[in-house]
């Protein structure tokens, strides 16, 4: 009975879920934005990637500098799922000026590319510009057959290592068997030490470090297209939005401190559902997602992983994992629920949800790919909606 009352109270608290937040235009006139990050240097700036190959500087007030921070359009094959897809600033960027980009470079085939992970340096003369001559290739991965499933997220984890999300090679159904092949870098999240050697070292704590039958860079496998992922700034838990095939989308989860090998199941599973048949599912030991949703008539078709909100401006979102869907434009906030699954509600809608980002204060932003706008997620103007505290939700769902 207590659980029933709690669920009724929760339903009342979120009766107007779509009014929980407001999307305030923050930076406009961007061309197909696909990523939002900050440099961690105390400047308050945001950096927005435009798919064609430009990094734009957004000031504290939302104004976009006319001159790009870096323009590598001639180096990038862009369009469909290709382009300049990821950026990560070194934890010591303020002192060493290093940052890393992930993009698809053209090859002499109609569709494919080479995935490039490249380090650049900030200009010595201008803090709002990079040095285009400073490029230093860290890693390249052939991806020549298909244009889709490139992955693209890169970020430094709380351990100081660089995490790299790579798609399974494209096509449909993992035609190369890449996602579960531990000798392959595709269909994986990699974990590398860019400070330990040139071009990088493999952390000794990686699950496959030192094994002759696997690539030591592999941190997690069994992924189709890990488009966006993040660490919880308070707990260091790890959330991965992995784009599904025909029917289901998923968000995967790794608790803080876990370095055990994780197989997220693709292609035996699509989310929690058997993709290759019951026998293959039964033979596959997989870590199943904490969130999934089905494709539907509203256009839900491609998950965009987000962040667990740890800012101060929208207290009703505190502790909730916020993520979206590129096709439907829906944005959800999820809290831990029953049996390890998370319970989401729709909190807002826009179009072309391509990426989320946080600023140095932990406030949350979302990019609309087709509108060319980065929105700041705020409380509705003139209201202070009150939702149950995350700790109370956890008690309810025990």
N, C-alpha and C positions, 0 to 999 in steps of 0.2 A: 504493500500500500504506500509506503514511503517513496518507493521508486516512482509509482504512478503520480503522486502529488508533485514530485520533483520534475517529472516530464511535463506535466501540465504547466507548472511555473515557468519552465524553460520555454515552452511554446508561447506563453503570454509575453515573456520577456523579448522574444524574437518575432512577435506577431507581424511587425513591420520591418522584416529583416533588411529589405532593400533600402530602408531609410537609415540604417545603422551608420553608413558612411556617405560621404560626398566625394565626387571626383572633381577636383579643382584644376583647370588647365594651368600648368606651371611653365612648361617650355613648349613653344609652338614652331611651326614652319620647319620641321625636321623632315628628312626624306627617308621613309621606311626605317624607323628606329627599331633596333633589335636587342639592345642591351643598355642597362643603366648601372653605373658603379660610381663610387667615390674613391679618392686616392688615399684617404687616411692620413693626409698631411696637414690637417687643421685648416685648410683653405676654405672649406665649405662648398667647394665646387662639386658638380656632378659631371660625369663624362658619359656621353650618349653615342653609341655606335650606330652609324647609318650603314645599311647592308652593302651598299655599293663599294665601301672602303674608306669611309671618313669617320674620324673621332671628333665629336663636337664638344666644346666646353660650355657648360651651363653654369652661370654665376648664381650666387645665393638668392638673387631676386628673380631668377627664372630667365633672365636674358641670355641669349645664345650668341656667343662670340662669332663674328663673321668668318674669321680665319680658323679653319680646323686645327685641332691639336696635332693631328697627323692625317695625311691624305695618301693612301696607297691604292687608289682606284686602279691604276694601270697593272698592279700585281694581282688583283682579285678577280676570280670568276664569280659573278653575282647573278642572282635570279633563282627562282624556285626556292630550294633550301640552301643554296650556296651563297657565299659572301663573306664579309667581315663579321664574324659571329661571336667572338669572345675577347675580353680584355681583363687583365688582372694586374693590379699595382703591387709591386714588391712591398712586403711589410715595412721595409726601411726606405721606401720611395723618397721620403722627405730628405734623406741624406745621400742615397746612392742614385736616385733618379731613374731606376729601372722599372719598366713595365713590360707586359707580355701580351701579345695578340695572337688570336687563332683565326685563320681564314682559309678559304679554298682557293688554290692557285690553278690556273688553266693548264690542261694537258692537251695532247694532240688526239683527242677523241671527242665525239660529239657531246657527250653528257658529263663525263666524270671530271675529276680534279685531283690535286694532291693537297691533303690537309697539311697546313703549315702552322707550327708553333714557333714564334719568333720573339726575341727580346729586343726592345728598343730602349733608348735613353732620352731623358728630358733634355731639351736644349740648354746649354750653359748660359745662353744670353737671354732666354725668354721662358719664364715658368709656365706660360700658357701655350707652349709649342714643344713638340718633340724634335729630335734630330733624325731626319729621314735617312741619313747616312750611317746611323748606328746599328742597323739591323744585324742581328746575330741569330742564326737558325739554331733552335734547340732541338726540334724534332720534326720530321716529315713522315706522313703516312699515306701510301698510295690508296686512292679511292676512285679509281678511274672508270668503273663501269657505269655507275648511276649518279644522278644529281642529288638524290635524296639521302636522308639519314647520315648527316655529317656530324651530328652532335653540335658542339660549339662552346659549351660553358667551360670556363677556367676560373679558378679562384684559389687563393691561399687559405689553407685551413688553419685552425687554431694551433696546430703543431708546426706551422711554418713551411709545410710542404705544399707544392702546387698540385691541385687536383684538376684533371683534364677529362672531359666527357667526350667520347667518340662513338658515333653511330655504327651500326652493324654492316655498313657497306651499301645499303640501299636495295632497291627492288622491293620485293614483297616476300615475307616468310623466311627471311635470312637465307637467301640462296647460296651464300658462300659458307654457311656453317660457322660464321665468325664469332657469334655471340658467346658460344660455349667453348671455342677453341682457345686454350690458354696460351698457345704460341702466337696468337693474333692480338693486335692492339685494338682492332675494331670491335664494337659491341661491348665496350668496357668503360669503366672509370679508372684512370691511371693516377698514380701518386708518385711524384718525383721530387727530388731534392735539387733545386737549381743552384744552391750555394755549395753543394758538396763536391762537385767536380765540373769539368767542362766536357760536354754541354750540360750534363746533369748526372747525379748519382741516384742509385736505387736505395731507398731507406731500408735498413736491415729489418725493420718491423713490418715491411710489406708481407702479405700472406704467402706470396710465391717467391720471395727473394731467395736467390741461391739455388733454385730448382732448375735442373737441366731440361725439364719437360714443360716449362712455362716461361712466359716473359715476366721478369721481376717487377716491371712497372705496374702490373695489374693489381688494382685494389678491389674491384668488384666486377662481375661479369654477368652474362645473361641479360643484357640490355639491348633494346631495339634502337632507340634514339633519345638518349638522355639530354634533352634540350636545355633545361635549367635546373640547377640544384643549389642548395645553400646549407650553411651551418646555423643552428640556433645560437644567437649571440650570448644567451644566458647559460645554456646547458651544454653546448657543443654537439647536440644531436644533429644528425645529417638527414636531409630530406632530398629526394631525387624525383623530379617529374619525368617519367619515361613515356614517350608518345607511343600509342598502341597501333594495332594493325587495322582491322575492319570494324571492330565491335566495342572494345573497351580501352579506356585510358587509366593510368595508374600513377600513384605517388608512393615511392618506396622509402623506407626508413631504416637508419642504422643508429642505435643508441650510442651516446658518447663513449669514447674509449675502446670501442670494439674494433679489433684488427683481424678478426677471423675472416676467412674467405667467404664472400657473399655471392651466391648465385641468385639473381633476381628472376630467373625462370624462363626468360625468352630463349628459344621459340617453343619450348614445351608448353609454357603457359602464356596467355595473354591476360594480364592482371591475374585474377584468381581462377581463371577458366582455362580448361584444356584447349590448346590450339592445335596440337599435333595428335590428339587422341588420348584416351584414358590410359593406355599402356605406357606411353611415353611420360605422361604426368606421374604415374605411379613409380616410374623408375628415376624420377628427377627429384633431388632434394633441393628445394628452392625456398628462399625467403620471400614470402608473398607480401603484396602491398598493404599499406594501412588505409589507403584511400583508393577507390576505383569508381568510375562512372561509365555508363554506356553511351555510345553514339545515339543521337536522337534527332527528331525532326526540327529541333531548334538550332541545329547546326553544330552541336557538340561533337568535336572530331579530333582535337589536338590539344593535349594538356600543356600548360605553361607553368612550370614549377615556380614557387614563390618563396616567401620568408615567414618565419614565425615572428609575429610582431612583438618588438620589445621597446617601442618608442613610448612617448608620454602624451602625445596630442590626441590620441584616440583610445582612451582607457578601456572602452568596451571591446576592443580587439586584443588587449594585452594577453599574450600567451597563446593566441590562436594562429594557426598556420593559414596564410592567405595565398591562394593560387587561382588560376583562371584557365579559360579555354579559348584558343585562338579563333575557332570557328563561330561559336555562339556568343562570345564576348562576355560570358558570365564570369563573375569573380566570387569565389567562395571563401569563407572562414571556417576552419575545422578545429575541433577540440578532441582530446582523447575520449574514446567511447568504450563500448563493450568488446571484450575478447581481442584487445589490441588494435581494433579498427577505430578510425577517427570519424566523428560525426560532423558533416558540413552543413552550412546554410549559405544561400546566395545573399550577398551583401551589396552588390552593384553590378552594373552591366555597361560595357562600352563595346567597341568593335576592334577586332584585330589585336587581341591581347598577346603581344609578342614577348614581353619581359616585365619582370618586377625589379625594383631596386630599392636600396635604402641609402639614406644619407648618413653623415657621421654621427648624428644624434639618434639614429635608428628609425627615423620617420620613413614612411613607405610611399613608393611611387610605382606607377604602372605606365607602360608604353602602349599607345595605339598605333599599330603599324600602318594602317591605311589612312588615318587622319593626320599622322605626323605630329602627334602631340604626346608629351609626357605629362600625366596627371599626378597631382599629389593627393593621396588618400587622407581625408580629414573627417572629423565629425560633421554631421549636417549643420549648416549655418543656423545659428540661433537656437540650437537644441543641444542638450547633453544627455543622450540616451544612456540608460543604465542597464547593464546586462549582468548576470550572475558572474561572480569571480571564478577564474579558472579552477581555483582550489575547490570551490563548492561543486563545480561540474564534475571534477574527478571523484568527489565523494558520492555524487548521485549515480555515477556510472560504474561503481565498483561491482 
